[in-house]
């Protein structure tokens, strides 16, 4: 779900946490794992960390989500 949100736009941990109704600590832990796996990237904007999907993986991730959606509907 986090990656799905990040496919549309970059977001802060606060924004992701709010959108998914999850505690910030949980979202932060998942983002650290995704960043270590190089699926998401992070940059500092003031005091916030902003996360987005790595451009080199965005197309592949988008295709995977599309296939998963089609499989669920078919």
Secondary structure, DSSP 8 states (H G I E B T S, - for coil): -HHHHHHHS-EEHHHHHHHHT--HHHHHHHHHHHHHTTSEEEEEETTEEEEEE-HHHHHHHHHHHHHHHHHHH-
